[in-house]
């Protein structure tokens, strides 16, 4: 009888989720050689090749894809059992505020790991605009918030730096037209930066869509009726970065900041903040779809 090891499966899932051994090692706080050895042992135990290493990047084989589903279930069941049977002293609720455009892919991973460790603590995810989140944090309505800004206010800490980039429909052409058609949220902090960059470059523009709905913006842009700007790597799969070849101006770098992580005074809030830090500091560009690497 061959028994699958949870630690080994956890490394396998980390490689799949983080796009390669290098990122998985950072996520797991292990060396690259340790993660590689665990993958090798797993393949030898099953007598199967789980990773296709024949190209410049690595990918899951058909067997690897099948194992991934089982591995996730086994790890989740293991973590649930351990959490239910061990210390559960922490209870309560934490309010975590995150801007719409950086919820994915990091925050779902954070929520999953935190729930496995502290099943009796409820995390209320509040998704809004940076300005609104900072106002709510100042009023004490949020325990932790993430923001996207060009600077960091007092008591904030920088988790990542990402440039803004032009986003349009895959193979779209509306970006070639003038005046340039734009689609932005009504309270989006990126909008004035984009407009200033266009004005400085002497490019005429029109605000085609101004809305409170991110879905409206995505639908308009995916229909190739307008372009927008997003933090590099956060674009959804049905949109793409515009390969404008210098025809559009470069956009400024945005900071992803964390507030409340060092001032809460609550051990359980600090634990959630630590997971948030780890998630954003181990995810390299692009944020949305990490590329597989052979390292």
SULKACOR-V629651 format. One record per backbone hydrogen bond with DSSP energy under -1.0 kcal/mol. NH is the residue of the N-H (numbers start at 1). CO is the residue of the C=O. Records with the same first field share a line. If there is no record, write none. Layout:
NH = CO, CO
This chain:
9 = 5
10 = 6
11 = 7
12 = 8
13 = 9
14 = 10
15 = 11
16 = 12
17 = 13
18 = 14
19 = 15
20 = 15
24 = 20
25 = 21
26 = 22
27 = 23
28 = 24
30 = 25
35 = 31
36 = 32
37 = 33
38 = 34
39 = 35
40 = 36
41 = 37
42 = 38
43 = 39
44 = 40
45 = 41
46 = 42
47 = 43
48 = 43
52 = 59
59 = 52
61 = 50
65 = 61
66 = 62
67 = 63
68 = 64
69 = 65
70 = 66
71 = 67
72 = 68
73 = 69
74 = 70
75 = 71
76 = 72
77 = 73
78 = 74
79 = 75
80 = 76
81 = 77
82 = 78
83 = 79
84 = 80
85 = 81
86 = 82
92 = 120
94 = 122
96 = 124
97 = 144
98 = 126
100 = 128
102 = 99
103 = 100
107 = 103
110 = 106
111 = 107
112 = 108
113 = 109
114 = 110
115 = 111
116 = 112
117 = 113
118 = 114
121 = 118
122 = 92
124 = 94
126 = 96
128 = 98
133 = 129
134 = 130
135 = 131
136 = 132
137 = 133
138 = 134
139 = 135
140 = 137
141 = 136
143 = 95
144 = 95
145 = 259
146 = 97
147 = 257
149 = 255
156 = 153
157 = 258
159 = 256
160 = 256
162 = 254
164 = 252
165 = 230
167 = 228
168 = 240
172 = 169
176 = 173
177 = 174
180 = 204
182 = 206
183 = 227
184 = 209
186 = 211
188 = 185
194 = 190
195 = 191
196 = 192
197 = 193
198 = 194
199 = 195
200 = 196
201 = 197
202 = 199
203 = 198
206 = 180
208 = 182, 206
209 = 182
211 = 184
217 = 213
218 = 214
219 = 215
220 = 216
221 = 217
222 = 218
223 = 219
224 = 221
225 = 220
227 = 181
228 = 167
230 = 165
232 = 163
234 = 231
239 = 236
240 = 168
242 = 166
244 = 242
247 = 244
254 = 162
255 = 149
256 = 160
257 = 147
258 = 157
259 = 145
270 = 266
271 = 267
272 = 268
273 = 269
274 = 270
275 = 271
276 = 272
277 = 273
278 = 274
279 = 275
280 = 276
281 = 277
282 = 278
288 = 233
293 = 19
